[in-house]
Amino acid sequence: MENSNSTKEEQNFRVRKLELSDKSKGFIELLQQLTVFDSVSDKEFEDRFKEISMYGDDHLVCVIEDDFSGKIVATGSVFIEKKFIRNCGKVGHIEDVVVDGNVRGMQLGKKIVGFLADHARSMGCYKVILDCSVDNNVFYEKCGFKQKEIQMVKYFV
Ligand SMILES: CC(C)(COP(=O)(O)OP(=O)(O)OC[C@H]1O[C@@H](n2cnc3c(N)ncnc32)[C@H](O)[C@@H]1OP(=O)(O)O)[C@@H](O)C(=O)NCCC(=O)NCCS
């Protein structure tokens, strides 16, 4: 008999840390909804996963898995930068936030950003920052961010 508490609508999407096995659950395909890039081999994924893991809590990649499909449907990351200014303060940098196109508008993006911002705060950061497109301005405002200054970039490739 189907448990009435486990319908898709009532599903409790839990945020957790990225795991090595998430590559086979569509993690890379999800990131490809954010930007165009070539596929990543299992070896490349494992090497990068281990490299990131060595930073411990200073580099966190989080995901939300859809328990029904077993697919990763949302992700984001935060990197903790250690500075000399602000009494050797720390700043959190949020990157690569994306929610699967099929489940947007279900507050999952907000959940991911909230999780990453909470992590930065718990790590002692005095602020958490990110770059985004003008289109996503309102989304991040709803996540508690405000616009400040502008982004500059120089690409090497
Ligand atoms: C931007 C993105 C992460 C939002 O994820 P999401 O799960 O659909 O957003 P949520 O459901 O958590 O939205 C939270 C709130 O922001 C609003 N919102 C979300 N995207 C918005 C947008 N583009 N413009 C205006 N409001 C937006 C929602 O309506 C919601 O409002 P509410 O709390 O009043 O109901 C998702 O659309 C996405 O992955 N886009 C493509 C990749 C991308 O641009 N990533 C950001 C890189 S900086």
Ligand as a Chemical Component Dictionary entry (heavy atoms), coordinates in Angstrom:
data_LIG
# 
_chem_comp.id                   LIG 
_chem_comp.type                 NON-POLYMER 
_chem_comp.pdbx_formal_charge   0 
_chem_comp.three_letter_code    LIG 
# 
loop_
_chem_comp_atom.comp_id 
_chem_comp_atom.atom_id 
_chem_comp_atom.alt_atom_id 
_chem_comp_atom.type_symbol 
_chem_comp_atom.charge 
_chem_comp_atom.model_Cartn_x 
_chem_comp_atom.model_Cartn_y 
_chem_comp_atom.model_Cartn_z 
_chem_comp_atom.pdbx_ordinal 
LIG C1  C1  C 0 17.803 30.637 -10.196 1  
LIG C2  C2  C 0 17.371 29.274 -9.694  2  
LIG C3  C3  C 0 18.525 28.615 -8.923  3  
LIG C4  C4  C 0 16.153 29.440 -8.756  4  
LIG O1  O1  O 0 15.819 28.173 -8.232  5  
LIG P1  P1  P 0 14.302 27.811 -7.843  6  
LIG O2  O2  O 0 14.325 26.556 -7.052  7  
LIG O3  O3  O 0 13.441 27.815 -9.051  8  
LIG O4  O4  O 0 13.898 29.054 -6.935  9  
LIG P2  P2  P 0 12.957 29.022 -5.649  10 
LIG O5  O5  O 0 11.753 28.190 -5.929  11 
LIG O6  O6  O 0 13.740 28.650 -4.440  12 
LIG O7  O7  O 0 12.555 30.547 -5.590  13 
LIG C5  C5  C 0 12.596 31.314 -4.388  14 
LIG C6  C6  C 0 11.859 32.610 -4.660  15 
LIG O8  O8  O 0 12.515 33.335 -5.712  16 
LIG C7  C7  C 0 11.607 33.568 -6.790  17 
LIG N1  N1  N 0 12.380 33.424 -8.035  18 
LIG C8  C8  C 0 13.096 32.345 -8.439  19 
LIG N2  N2  N 0 13.691 32.590 -9.617  20 
LIG C9  C9  C 0 13.339 33.848 -9.957  21 
LIG C10 C10 C 0 13.636 34.682 -11.068 22 
LIG N3  N3  N 0 14.451 34.273 -12.060 23 
LIG N4  N4  N 0 13.093 35.926 -11.100 24 
LIG C11 C11 C 0 12.288 36.362 -10.098 25 
LIG N5  N5  N 0 11.980 35.607 -9.014  26 
LIG C12 C12 C 0 12.503 34.382 -8.951  27 
LIG C13 C13 C 0 10.540 32.509 -6.657  28 
LIG O9  O9  O 0 9.335  32.936 -7.260  29 
LIG C14 C14 C 0 10.422 32.403 -5.150  30 
LIG O10 O10 O 0 9.650  33.449 -4.649  31 
LIG P3  P3  P 0 8.735  33.256 -3.317  32 
LIG O11 O11 O 0 9.665  32.822 -2.202  33 
LIG O12 O12 O 0 8.117  34.600 -3.102  34 
LIG O13 O13 O 0 7.758  32.174 -3.655  35 
LIG C15 C15 C 0 16.905 28.356 -10.878 36 
LIG O14 O14 O 0 15.935 29.054 -11.627 37 
LIG C16 C16 C 0 18.023 27.935 -11.785 38 
LIG O15 O15 O 0 18.658 26.915 -11.540 39 
LIG N6  N6  N 0 18.261 28.687 -12.870 40 
LIG C17 C17 C 0 19.277 28.329 -13.862 41 
LIG C18 C18 C 0 20.699 28.403 -13.319 42 
LIG C19 C19 C 0 21.017 29.746 -12.704 43 
LIG O16 O16 O 0 20.750 30.802 -13.283 44 
LIG N7  N7  N 0 21.644 29.708 -11.505 45 
LIG C20 C20 C 0 22.066 30.875 -10.765 46 
LIG C21 C21 C 0 23.496 31.167 -11.049 47 
LIG S1  S1  S 0 23.977 32.699 -10.303 48 
# 
loop_
_chem_comp_bond.comp_id 
_chem_comp_bond.atom_id_1 
_chem_comp_bond.atom_id_2 
_chem_comp_bond.value_order 
_chem_comp_bond.pdbx_ordinal 
LIG C1  C2  SING 1  
LIG C2  C3  SING 2  
LIG C2  C4  SING 3  
LIG C2  C15 SING 4  
LIG C4  O1  SING 5  
LIG O1  P1  SING 6  
LIG P1  O2  DOUB 7  
LIG P1  O3  SING 8  
LIG P1  O4  SING 9  
LIG O4  P2  SING 10 
LIG P2  O5  DOUB 11 
LIG P2  O6  SING 12 
LIG P2  O7  SING 13 
LIG O7  C5  SING 14 
LIG C5  C6  SING 15 
LIG C6  O8  SING 16 
LIG C6  C14 SING 17 
LIG O8  C7  SING 18 
LIG C7  N1  SING 19 
LIG C7  C13 SING 20 
LIG N1  C8  SING 21 
LIG N1  C12 SING 22 
LIG C8  N2  DOUB 23 
LIG N2  C9  SING 24 
LIG C9  C10 SING 25 
LIG C9  C12 DOUB 26 
LIG C10 N3  SING 27 
LIG C10 N4  DOUB 28 
LIG N4  C11 SING 29 
LIG C11 N5  DOUB 30 
LIG N5  C12 SING 31 
LIG C13 O9  SING 32 
LIG C13 C14 SING 33 
LIG C14 O10 SING 34 
LIG O10 P3  SING 35 
LIG P3  O11 DOUB 36 
LIG P3  O12 SING 37 
LIG P3  O13 SING 38 
LIG C15 O14 SING 39 
LIG C15 C16 SING 40 
LIG C16 O15 DOUB 41 
LIG C16 N6  SING 42 
LIG N6  C17 SING 43 
LIG C17 C18 SING 44 
LIG C18 C19 SING 45 
LIG C19 O16 DOUB 46 
LIG C19 N7  SING 47 
LIG N7  C20 SING 48 
LIG C20 C21 SING 49 
LIG C21 S1  SING 50 
# 
